[in-house]
């Protein structure tokens, strides 16, 4: 199958150049013209896709060649862009910055090549004039397989400054497709892990996205940008499908004995895919302001495996959804809402009882903190005999990991790639049955496996390992 979805990749020479403002504003501007816009983000970032979703009315999806593998970038893109008129892909860091020590892997340039998409370079021009031509020329010529089809100049000070920049770029051979002035109203607040998520800003986020759209509409040539998007090369292959992924994924390996005594219940081996329609098996998924980090494909895989995925808000709901057989608690900012989470004692007790009964619980990063005995001195769910606290040290980066203990997500010895991003510390860092052994960049064990609980700092993308969702749902049936 050959598909041609008009698409653009919005990149920059470095972080802080204005990619999010331009990408989000462009998505909203195209949507305001009546186009169905497919929003995407290169890399593991959870926050930017929230703004993209606000701009387009569609789920923001990630394209991460490290977590998912280069072979899934095209299928995942086509899955998200199905039925859309145009797609906008926001890059990560600088155009050629990828996974440390892995060359171009997972860089914006790498993803642009995999998508056969033209790149629009967003340049912070606030402290330069003629030098902008050398900068753009260098990025445009560095890799002949990356097609830089235009540049958008950001933070331009005045009409004269714009004239100097345009004159310089005449000789660079890359057209100027937009000029944006400084605009405080499009700034979005940040804190210890980046931008404040949409779910926490509500009305302010809506206003910010509207301001981005207005700025991009006024300062950019939308017709030229749409024309550049239509010049993207055709993609061969079909879009990713959760049900098909479950069929094609190998069955998880049989469990191995756990010397720590914390292995899950007896061995199981799912035989083929389960029904695609819910059969009354409820998997509760944490959401709300405190737990905003999740990949859409996770819920899609759980549903395809036969679960009824029901969201709940640990800040407000005092009970788990009726009939809950399994629990997924993803990433977010429980440290910001520690008092409120601690105050919701009925829900903390319900989660503790569910875990004690052996029900499958998958917790990533924020979920790990929530399951601890305490977070910054405040009582949490008490599922894990560990304490969590804020730290001055930022832990950030891709990880090459191997499952140390058999769990509801993976058999011991299963290799997966993940990502860590936090400013907290859990003590101890692992239980008697650790979740993961990190292979790179340093060797260590991390996380907890006990009864049906799998809790870890590691964020993973289940599209690369759909067997994890199938294994989790099967365990919900048998526990």
C-alpha positions as CSV (number, residue, x, y, z in Angstrom):
1,X,0.0,0.0,0.0
2,X,1.3,3.5,-0.9
3,X,0.0,6.5,1.0
4,X,0.7,10.2,0.6
5,X,-0.3,12.3,3.6
6,X,0.8,16.0,3.3
7,X,3.2,16.5,6.1
8,X,5.8,18.8,7.6
9,X,8.5,18.4,10.2
10,X,9.1,21.4,12.4
11,X,12.7,21.5,13.6
12,X,15.3,23.9,15.0
13,X,19.0,24.3,15.5
14,X,18.6,23.8,19.2
15,X,16.0,23.6,22.0
16,X,14.4,26.9,23.0
17,X,14.2,28.2,19.4
18,X,10.4,28.1,19.3
19,X,9.5,24.7,17.8
20,X,6.5,24.2,20.1
21,X,5.1,27.6,19.5
22,X,5.4,27.3,15.7
23,X,4.3,23.6,15.5
24,X,1.3,24.1,17.9
25,X,0.3,27.4,16.2
26,X,0.6,25.9,12.8
27,X,-1.6,22.9,13.8
28,X,-4.2,25.3,15.2
29,X,-4.0,27.6,12.2
30,X,-4.5,24.7,9.7
31,X,-7.4,23.3,11.9
32,X,-9.0,26.8,11.8
33,X,-9.1,26.5,8.0
34,X,-11.2,23.4,8.3
35,X,-8.4,20.9,7.8
36,X,-8.2,17.6,9.8
37,X,-4.7,18.0,11.3
38,X,-2.7,15.0,12.6
39,X,-0.4,16.1,15.4
40,X,2.9,14.3,16.2
41,X,6.0,14.7,18.4
42,X,9.4,13.3,17.8
43,X,10.8,11.6,20.9
44,X,9.4,10.5,24.3
45,X,7.9,13.9,25.4
46,X,4.4,13.7,26.9
47,X,3.7,17.4,27.5
48,X,3.9,18.9,24.0
49,X,1.4,16.4,22.6
50,X,-1.2,17.7,25.1
51,X,-0.9,21.2,23.5
52,X,-1.0,19.6,20.1
53,X,-4.3,17.8,21.0
54,X,-5.7,21.1,22.2
55,X,-4.8,22.7,18.9
56,X,-6.2,20.0,16.6
57,X,-8.9,18.1,18.6
58,X,-7.0,14.9,17.9
59,X,-4.8,12.7,20.1
60,X,-1.2,13.9,20.0
61,X,1.1,10.9,19.2
62,X,4.8,10.3,19.6
63,X,7.3,9.1,17.0
64,X,10.3,7.7,18.8
65,X,12.7,5.6,16.8
66,X,14.6,4.6,19.9
67,X,11.7,3.3,21.9
68,X,9.8,1.8,19.0
69,X,12.5,1.1,16.4
70,X,12.8,2.9,13.0
71,X,10.6,0.2,11.4
72,X,7.5,1.4,13.3
73,X,7.8,5.2,12.6
74,X,6.0,5.0,9.3
75,X,3.2,2.7,10.5
76,X,2.7,4.7,13.7
77,X,2.6,7.9,11.7
78,X,0.0,6.5,9.3
79,X,-2.1,5.2,12.2
80,X,-2.3,8.6,13.7
81,X,-2.8,10.4,10.4
82,X,-5.5,8.1,9.1
83,X,-8.3,10.2,7.6
84,X,-6.4,13.5,8.0
85,X,-5.8,16.3,5.4
86,X,-2.3,17.2,6.7
87,X,0.1,16.3,9.4
88,X,2.5,18.4,11.5
89,X,5.4,16.7,13.3
90,X,7.2,18.7,16.0
91,X,10.9,17.8,16.4
92,X,13.0,17.3,19.5
93,X,16.1,19.2,20.6
94,X,18.3,20.3,17.6
95,X,17.6,18.8,14.2
96,X,20.5,16.4,14.3
97,X,20.4,15.6,18.0
98,X,19.5,11.9,18.7
99,X,20.1,9.2,21.3
100,X,23.4,9.7,23.0
101,X,26.1,7.6,21.4
102,X,23.7,6.2,18.7
103,X,24.5,8.5,15.8
104,X,21.3,9.9,14.1
105,X,19.0,7.4,15.8
106,X,15.8,9.0,17.1
107,X,16.8,12.5,16.0
108,X,14.4,14.8,14.2
109,X,16.5,14.4,11.1
110,X,16.2,10.6,11.3
111,X,12.5,10.7,11.7
112,X,12.1,13.2,8.8
113,X,14.0,10.8,6.6
114,X,11.9,7.9,7.6
115,X,8.8,9.9,6.9
116,X,10.2,11.3,3.6
117,X,9.0,14.7,4.9
118,X,10.3,18.2,4.3
119,X,11.7,20.1,7.2
120,X,10.9,23.7,8.3
121,X,13.7,25.1,10.4
122,X,12.7,27.5,13.2
123,X,15.6,29.8,13.9
124,X,15.8,32.1,17.0
125,X,17.1,35.2,15.2
126,X,17.1,37.4,18.3
127,X,20.9,37.9,18.4
128,X,22.0,37.7,14.8
129,X,21.6,39.2,11.4
130,X,23.8,38.0,8.5
131,X,25.1,35.0,10.4
132,X,21.7,33.5,10.1
133,X,22.6,32.6,6.5
134,X,25.6,30.6,7.5
135,X,23.6,28.8,10.2
136,X,20.7,27.8,7.9
137,X,23.2,26.8,5.1
138,X,25.0,24.5,7.5
139,X,21.9,22.8,8.7
140,X,20.5,22.5,5.2
141,X,23.6,21.0,3.7
142,X,24.8,18.8,6.6
143,X,22.9,15.7,5.4
144,X,21.8,15.6,1.7
145,X,19.0,13.2,2.6
146,X,17.3,15.8,4.9
147,X,15.3,18.3,2.8
148,X,15.1,21.7,4.6
149,X,12.3,23.3,2.6
150,X,12.0,26.5,4.4
151,X,12.8,28.6,7.4
152,X,10.7,30.5,10.0
153,X,12.5,33.3,11.7
154,X,11.5,33.6,15.4
155,X,11.9,36.5,17.9
156,X,12.6,39.1,15.2
157,X,13.0,42.5,16.8
158,X,11.8,45.0,14.1
159,X,11.1,45.6,10.4
160,X,14.7,46.5,9.9
161,X,15.9,43.4,11.6
162,X,13.6,41.3,9.4
163,X,15.0,43.1,6.3
164,X,18.6,42.3,7.3
165,X,17.7,38.6,7.9
166,X,15.9,38.2,4.6
167,X,18.7,39.8,2.6
168,X,21.2,37.4,4.2
169,X,19.0,34.4,3.5
170,X,18.6,35.3,-0.2
171,X,22.0,33.7,-0.7
172,X,21.3,30.6,1.4
173,X,18.8,29.0,-1.1
174,X,16.2,28.3,1.6
175,X,13.0,30.3,1.4
176,X,11.7,32.3,4.4
177,X,8.2,31.0,5.1
178,X,7.5,33.0,8.2
179,X,8.7,35.8,10.5
180,X,7.5,35.9,14.1
181,X,7.9,38.9,16.4
182,X,8.4,38.5,20.2
183,X,5.1,37.8,21.8
184,X,4.9,37.2,25.6
185,X,1.3,36.0,25.4
186,X,2.4,32.8,23.7
187,X,4.9,31.9,26.4
188,X,3.9,28.8,28.4
189,X,5.1,28.4,32.0
190,X,7.7,25.8,32.9
191,X,8.9,24.0,36.0
192,X,11.3,21.2,37.0
193,X,10.5,18.9,34.0
194,X,9.6,21.4,31.3
195,X,6.3,23.0,30.3
196,X,3.3,22.8,32.6
197,X,0.8,20.2,31.1
198,X,-2.4,21.3,29.5
199,X,-4.5,19.4,32.1
200,X,-3.1,21.7,34.8
201,X,-3.7,25.0,33.0
202,X,-7.1,24.5,31.4
203,X,-8.4,28.0,30.3
204,X,-4.9,29.5,30.2
205,X,-3.7,26.7,27.9
206,X,-6.6,27.3,25.5
207,X,-5.7,31.0,25.4
208,X,-2.0,30.2,24.8
209,X,-2.8,27.9,21.9
210,X,-5.1,30.6,20.4
211,X,-2.3,33.1,20.7
212,X,0.1,30.8,19.0
213,X,-2.4,30.2,16.2
214,X,-2.9,34.0,15.7
215,X,0.8,34.7,15.7
216,X,1.6,31.9,13.1
217,X,-1.4,32.9,11.0
218,X,-0.2,36.6,10.9
219,X,3.5,35.9,10.4
220,X,3.7,32.8,8.2
221,X,2.8,31.9,4.6
222,X,0.3,29.1,5.3
223,X,-0.3,28.5,1.6
224,X,3.4,28.0,1.0
225,X,3.7,25.8,4.1
226,X,0.7,23.6,2.9
227,X,2.3,23.4,-0.5
228,X,5.6,22.3,1.0
229,X,3.7,19.6,3.0
230,X,2.1,18.3,-0.2
231,X,5.6,17.8,-1.7
232,X,6.4,15.0,0.9
233,X,7.2,11.6,-0.7
234,X,4.8,8.7,-0.7
235,X,5.0,6.2,2.2
236,X,4.7,2.5,1.5
237,X,3.0,0.1,3.9
238,X,0.0,0.1,6.2
239,X,-0.8,2.0,9.3
240,X,-0.2,0.4,12.7
241,X,-3.2,-1.4,14.1
242,X,-3.4,-2.6,17.7
243,X,-5.3,-5.8,17.0
244,X,-2.9,-6.8,14.2
245,X,0.1,-5.9,16.5
246,X,-1.2,-8.4,19.1
247,X,-1.6,-11.1,16.4
248,X,1.9,-10.6,15.1
249,X,3.7,-10.3,18.4
250,X,5.3,-13.4,19.8
251,X,3.7,-14.9,22.9
252,X,5.5,-13.9,26.1
253,X,8.0,-16.4,27.5
254,X,7.1,-18.7,30.4
255,X,8.0,-17.3,33.8
256,X,11.1,-18.4,35.6
257,X,11.4,-19.1,39.3
258,X,11.9,-16.0,41.4
259,X,14.4,-16.5,44.3
260,X,13.0,-13.4,46.0
261,X,9.6,-15.0,46.5
262,X,7.8,-12.1,44.8
263,X,7.0,-13.7,41.5
264,X,3.5,-13.3,40.2
265,X,0.9,-16.1,40.3
266,X,1.4,-19.4,38.4
267,X,2.8,-19.4,34.8
268,X,0.6,-18.5,31.9
269,X,1.0,-18.4,28.2
270,X,-1.6,-16.6,26.2
271,X,-2.6,-18.6,23.1
272,X,-3.1,-16.1,20.3
273,X,-5.0,-12.8,20.4
274,X,-8.0,-12.2,22.6
275,X,-11.4,-10.7,21.5
276,X,-11.1,-7.1,20.3
277,X,-14.4,-6.1,22.0
278,X,-14.5,-5.5,25.8
279,X,-15.8,-8.5,27.8
280,X,-16.4,-6.8,31.1
281,X,-12.8,-7.0,32.2
282,X,-12.1,-3.4,33.5
283,X,-8.6,-2.0,33.5
284,X,-8.5,1.3,35.3
285,X,-6.1,3.9,34.0
286,X,-5.0,6.9,36.2
287,X,-5.5,10.3,34.7
288,X,-6.3,13.9,35.8
289,X,-3.8,16.6,36.6
290,X,-1.4,14.4,38.6
291,X,-1.1,11.6,36.0
292,X,-0.9,13.2,32.5
293,X,1.8,11.1,30.9
294,X,0.6,8.2,28.7
295,X,0.9,7.0,25.1
296,X,-2.4,6.5,23.3
297,X,-1.2,3.2,21.9
298,X,-1.2,1.7,25.4
299,X,-4.9,2.0,25.9
300,X,-5.5,0.9,22.3
301,X,-3.6,-2.2,22.9
302,X,-5.3,-3.0,26.2
303,X,-8.7,-2.6,24.4
304,X,-7.6,-4.7,21.5
305,X,-6.6,-7.4,24.0
306,X,-10.1,-7.5,25.4
307,X,-10.1,-5.0,28.3
308,X,-12.5,-2.2,28.9
309,X,-10.2,0.8,29.6
310,X,-11.8,3.1,32.2
311,X,-10.0,6.3,33.3
312,X,-10.1,7.6,36.8
313,X,-8.7,10.6,38.6
314,X,-6.7,9.9,41.8
315,X,-7.2,13.5,42.9
316,X,-11.0,13.3,43.0
317,X,-12.3,9.8,42.7
318,X,-12.5,8.0,46.1
319,X,-13.1,4.6,44.5
320,X,-11.7,2.7,41.6
321,X,-14.0,2.1,38.6
322,X,-16.5,-0.6,39.3
323,X,-15.2,-4.1,38.4
324,X,-11.6,-3.1,38.2
325,X,-9.4,-6.1,37.6
326,X,-6.2,-4.4,36.7
327,X,-4.6,-0.9,37.2
328,X,-2.3,1.2,35.1
329,X,-0.7,4.3,36.6
330,X,1.5,6.2,34.2
331,X,3.7,9.2,34.6
332,X,3.0,12.7,35.7
333,X,3.6,15.0,38.6
334,X,2.4,13.4,41.9
335,X,5.1,15.5,43.6
336,X,3.1,18.7,42.7
337,X,-0.1,17.2,44.1
338,X,1.3,15.1,47.0
339,X,-1.0,16.8,49.6
340,X,-4.1,16.2,47.6
341,X,-3.2,12.6,46.7
342,X,-2.4,11.9,50.3
343,X,-5.7,13.4,51.4
344,X,-7.7,11.0,49.3
345,X,-7.3,8.2,51.8
346,X,-10.2,6.0,50.5
347,X,-8.7,5.6,47.1
348,X,-5.2,5.0,48.5
349,X,-6.7,2.2,50.6
350,X,-8.6,0.8,47.6
351,X,-5.4,0.6,45.6
352,X,-3.5,-1.0,48.4
353,X,-6.2,-3.7,48.8
354,X,-6.3,-4.3,45.0
355,X,-2.5,-4.8,44.9
356,X,-2.5,-7.0,48.1
357,X,-5.1,-9.2,46.4
358,X,-2.6,-9.9,43.6
359,X,-4.4,-7.9,40.8
360,X,-2.1,-6.7,38.0
361,X,-0.7,-3.2,38.6
362,X,1.6,-1.5,36.1
363,X,3.1,1.7,37.4
364,X,5.6,4.0,35.6
365,X,7.6,6.8,37.3
366,X,4.8,8.9,38.8
367,X,2.9,5.6,39.4
368,X,6.0,4.3,41.2
369,X,6.0,7.3,43.6
370,X,2.3,6.9,44.3
371,X,2.6,3.3,45.3
372,X,5.4,4.1,47.8
373,X,4.8,4.3,51.5
374,X,5.5,8.1,51.5
375,X,6.2,10.9,49.0
376,X,8.0,13.9,50.6
377,X,6.9,12.7,54.0
378,X,3.2,12.4,53.1
379,X,1.4,9.0,53.1
380,X,0.8,7.4,49.7
381,X,-0.7,4.0,48.9
382,X,1.9,1.9,50.8
383,X,2.0,-0.9,48.3
384,X,5.8,-0.7,48.2
385,X,8.0,-0.6,51.2
386,X,9.9,2.5,49.9
387,X,10.0,6.2,50.4
388,X,10.1,8.8,47.6
389,X,11.3,12.4,47.7
390,X,12.2,15.3,45.5
391,X,15.8,15.7,44.4
392,X,18.0,18.4,43.0
393,X,19.4,15.9,40.4
394,X,17.7,15.4,37.1
395,X,17.7,11.9,35.8
396,X,17.2,11.9,32.0
397,X,17.9,9.7,29.1
398,X,17.1,6.6,27.1
399,X,17.7,3.2,28.7
400,X,18.5,-0.2,27.3
401,X,16.9,-2.6,29.9
402,X,16.3,-6.3,30.5
403,X,13.5,-7.7,32.7
404,X,15.2,-9.1,35.8
405,X,12.0,-10.7,37.3
406,X,9.0,-12.3,35.8
407,X,6.1,-9.9,36.0
408,X,2.7,-9.0,34.6
409,X,4.4,-7.1,31.8
410,X,7.3,-9.3,30.7
411,X,9.1,-12.5,31.4
412,X,12.5,-12.5,32.9
413,X,15.1,-11.9,30.2
414,X,12.9,-9.8,28.0
415,X,14.8,-6.9,26.6
416,X,13.0,-3.5,26.2
417,X,14.1,0.1,25.6
418,X,12.8,2.9,27.8
419,X,13.2,6.4,28.9
420,X,13.8,8.0,32.3
421,X,12.9,11.6,33.2
422,X,12.5,12.6,36.8
423,X,13.8,14.8,39.7
424,X,12.8,12.4,42.4
425,X,14.5,9.5,44.3
426,X,13.0,6.3,45.6
427,X,14.8,4.6,48.5
428,X,15.5,1.7,48.2
429,X,15.7,1.9,44.5
430,X,14.7,-1.7,44.0
431,X,13.0,-4.5,45.8
432,X,14.1,-8.1,46.4
433,X,12.8,-8.8,42.9
434,X,13.8,-5.8,40.8
435,X,11.9,-4.9,37.7
436,X,14.7,-4.0,35.3
437,X,18.4,-4.4,34.9
438,X,19.8,-1.4,33.0
439,X,22.3,-2.3,30.3
440,X,23.1,1.3,29.3
441,X,24.4,3.9,30.0
442,X,25.2,2.3,33.4
443,X,24.6,-1.2,34.8
444,X,22.2,-1.3,37.7
445,X,18.9,-2.8,38.8
446,X,15.8,-0.8,39.4
447,X,12.1,-1.1,40.2
448,X,9.9,-3.5,42.1
449,X,8.1,-6.7,41.2
450,X,5.8,-8.2,43.9
451,X,2.7,-10.2,43.6
452,X,1.0,-8.6,40.5
453,X,2.8,-5.2,40.8
454,X,5.3,-4.0,38.3
455,X,6.6,-0.5,39.4
456,X,9.5,1.3,37.9
457,X,10.9,4.7,36.8
458,X,11.2,3.4,33.3
459,X,8.8,4.7,30.7
460,X,8.2,2.2,27.9
461,X,6.2,2.3,24.6
462,X,4.1,-0.8,24.3
463,X,3.8,-0.5,20.5
464,X,7.3,-1.9,20.4
465,X,6.3,-4.8,22.7
466,X,2.5,-5.4,22.3
467,X,2.9,-8.7,24.1
468,X,3.1,-6.6,27.3
469,X,-0.5,-5.5,26.9
470,X,-1.6,-9.0,26.0
471,X,0.2,-10.5,29.0
472,X,-1.2,-7.8,31.3
473,X,-4.8,-8.4,30.2
474,X,-4.4,-12.2,30.3
475,X,-3.2,-11.9,33.9
476,X,-6.2,-9.8,34.7
477,X,-8.3,-12.7,33.6
478,X,-6.4,-15.3,35.6
479,X,-5.8,-13.4,38.9
